[in-house]
Amino acid sequence: MRCAEVARFEHRILCQDFGSNSPGRCVKTMRLILFSALAPAIFAGAVFAQAPAVPAGQAHFSIVQANDGKNVGSADCTVTAVSGGYRISSHGDMKIPKFTYSFTNENRLDGQLNIVRDQLSGTVNGSQVTFGMNSDPSGRQFQVSIVASGKTTSNSFDRHQHTALLPDLDPAAYVAMAHFALAHPPTTWIVIPKQNGLLVPADYNAQPDVKGTFHGQPVDAHHTSVAISEENGFTVEVYYTSEGALLEADLPEQNFYVIRDDFKLQSRPHYTPPRGQAPPPDQGQPPQNAAPPTQPQSY
């Protein structure tokens, strides 16, 4: 498998399979590389802005279908400052015709938002899936455990900086992405929980600030468009405050908005699809440029 084929992945909510790719090395198993939060030599010489501390507290979000504005679910995210970093807990659920989904994510981060451990679980149409990552004693690798379709598999991966685990509709992931947008690191990555884990590049593109209201007061929200993968990609449009508080995350290819309570955009910007051609539909799912889907889309 060539590295260019990494973008031809199938992205499902919590994904019933998991798979991965290392940008510098393509192997049959698509070996995932995650970040090494505790390896100073890897990070030596990196130059990027220092993002503000992650605001502690709880936030509630509505999951809205983009095409009709219908509320189809909700999600909560709680940020807690702990010794040496943060604990970010999130959970959510949605229900649309012939499709139900719920998730729970417990994420422990260091002070620079590097994942120390993460336990993700979810249920898709009654089938449960779990994806766990834990740093080994050296701090240079993750031990990964996946349970799906009644089968347990494991793997171990190297760790790298500035990577977010991206389950669908999970505000915990968007909180990390908002802070990476503020910090402007030179290199960023996204882990898709597919098969053993899939690592793809992420391109953070700052957009003009937008006008909105929050708790009834006018607010200028920062806006960053995050393109996931170099070709055949998809985007996450992240809106956030100067302090890094997440206000909204839009998933235009998947036809969903994740909107914080009491936040409203005055005028939503026009989205530009990411570069590359859309892959062919898989298992009856529409391509990216098709009409709005009735359930989260595969890529």
N, C-alpha and C positions, 0 to 999 in steps of 0.2 A: 504494500500500500504506500503510495506516495504521500508526502506531507501535504501537497495541495488538496488532497482529498479529505483533509480534516474537516473542511467546511460542509461536506456532504453528510452531516450527521442528522439523525432524527431526534428532535428535541420534544419530548413529551413531558407533561407535568409529572415531576418526580421520577419520570422515565422508568419504565418497567425493566429495561436493561440499562447497563452502565458501561461506557467505554472511554478510552482516553487516547491522547496523542502528545508526544513530546516534540516541540518544534525543531529541535536539533537532531532528532533521532526517531525515525519511523520504524516500528516493528509490528509484527502481526498483532500483538496484544495491545498496541497503541498505548504504550507505557506512559502513564500520567506523571507530570512533574508539577509538584506544588511548591510553595515558597518555603524558604529556610529562614524563619524568623530569628533563630538564635545562632546564626552563623555570621558574625560580624565581617569576616573577610569577604563574603559575597556582597555585602552592602557597602563596603568601603568605597568612598569617592562618589557615592550617589548624591546628586544635587537636586533638591526639589523643595518646594515651599512647605512650611510646617502647617498642617491643617489644625484648626482649633480642636479642643477636646470634644468628644462626642457628648452632646447634651443628655443627661440622665433623665429618666422618666418613661412614662407609658404613652403611646399614641395609638389611636384607633383609625382604621382605614376602611373605606368602602371599595368594593370591587365592582366596577361598572362596565357594562358592554358599550364599546365605543360607538357602534353603529346606531343604537337606539337609546342610549342613556339609561338603560334599565339596570337597577342595582341587583346583582346576582350573588353577592357574597360579602364577606368582611374579613379583615385581618387585624391583628394586634401585634405590637412590637414594644418590648420593654428593654431599655438600656440601663444597666446597673454598673457603676464604677466599682471595681474590685482591686485587690492588691496587684499591681503590675499591669493593669489593663481594664478590660470590660467583659461583662457577660451580656449578650444580646439574646433574648428569648422572643420567639415569634410563633404565632399559630394563626390559622385561617381556614376558611371553608367556602366553597361555592357550589351552586347547584343550578344547572341549566337542563333543558330537556334531554333526557337519555345520558346525562353525564353528571357525576358528582365527584367532588374532590375535597380533601382536607389535608392539612399538613401541620407538623410541629417541628420547630428547629431550635436547638439549644447550642449556642455558639460562644466559645470562650476565646477572646482575642487578647493580644498583648497591647501595650500602649501605642503601637504604630499600626494597629488593626491587622496584624498578622495572626492568622488562625492558629490557636494552640490545640483546640479540639472542637469538633462539630458533630452533633448527632441529629440527623435529619430523618424524619419518618413521615409517611403519608399514606393515604388510602385513595385509590382511584377506582371508581365503580366497584367498591367492595374489596379490591385487591390491595393488600398492604405491602409497602416497600420501605426499607430502611437503608440509610447510607451513613456510615460512621467514619470519621477521620480522627486519629489521635497521634500526637507527636510521640516519637520513640524517645528513650532516655538521652540520646545524643542531641536531640533537637534538630537533626539534619534530615530526618525522614518522617513520613506519616505511615502508620499502620491503618489500613483501610479494610472495613468489613461491610459487605453488601448482602442483604437478604431480600430476595425477590422471587416470586413464583415458587415458593417453598424451597428454594435453594440458597445456600450460604456460600459466598465466595470471599476471598481475601486477597489483598495485594499490599505492596509497600511502595512508596513514592518519595522522590526527593522533594524538598520544599524550596519555594521561592517567594519573594516579596511581592506585595501589591496584587494579590489575587483574591477574588471574591467567589464564593460558592453561590451559584445562581439557580435555585429552584424557581419555578414559575410563581408569580404573584406573592412573593415573600418580601415584606418590607425590610427585613433584616439585611438582605442582600443589597437593597437600594440605599440603605443607610451607609453601608461601607462604600458603595459607589459614589455617593454624594461627597464623602470625605476624600476619596481619591481624586475626585474632580477639583476639590479645593486645594489639595496638596500638589497637583500637577507632577506626579512621578514620571520618569522617562519611559518606563515600561510597565504595562498592566496586563493582567490576564483574567480570564473567567473560567471557572470550572463548571462544566455542565454535568450533573449527576446522571450519566448514561453509561451502561455497562460498568467498567471498572473506574470510570471517571474520564472526562474529555476536557483537555486544556486547549483553549483557543485564545488568540490575541484579542485584546480589546482596545479600541481607539476612542479616546475621550476628546470630543470636539466641543469647545465652549461656544455657546450661542448667546445672542443678546438677552439681557434680562427681560422678564415679562412682568406685566402688571396683574395683580390679583388682590383678593381680600382674604384675611386670616383673622378669625374671631371678630369679624365685622369691621376690621381696620384695613386700610390700604397697605399693601406690601409689594415691594419689588423682589421678585423671586429669581434667583440664579437658575440658569437652564443649561444643562450639558447633554449632548446627544452621544450616547455610548454605542458604537458600532461593534457588534460581536462577530468576530471572524473576519478574515480578509476578503473572502468572496462567498457568494451565496449567503450573506450574513443577515442578521436582523438587528434591530435597535432597541435600546431602552432609553426613553427620554426622561431625564431626572430633573426635578425641580426642588430647590432647597434654599435655606436661608444662609446668610453669611456665617452663622454659627454652626452650620451643618445639619440643622433640623430638616428632616425629609418632609416635603409638602405633597409631592405627587410623583408617581412613576407611570409613564405611559408605554404600552406595548403595542405599537401600531400594527405590526404584522400579525399579532395574535388577537387584536380587536378588543383589548381591555385597558382600562385605566384603574390605577390603585391610588385613591384620593384620600388624603387626610381629612378627618372631620373638621368642618368650619373653614376649609380652604376652597377657594374658587378662582380659577383663572378667568380673567376678563376676556381674553381672546387667545385660543389655543393656536400656537404656530403651525404652519404647514410643514408636514414631514417630508423629507427627501429619503427615498429608499436607499439602503446601503448599496455599495458598489457590488457588481457581480450579477449573474443571472440566477433566477430562482431555480432550485432543484426540482426534479419531477415529483409529483405527489406520491406519497407512500401510504399503502394500506387504506386507500380511499380518502386520504386527507387532501385538501386543496393546496395548490401552490401558493407562494407568498403573495402574488399579485392577483389572486382570485378574489371573488366577492367575499365579504366578511364571513368567517366561519361560524358555525353554531357551537363549537367547542374549541378549546385551545389547539393551536395548529402545530403540525409537525414540520420540521425543517430538514 
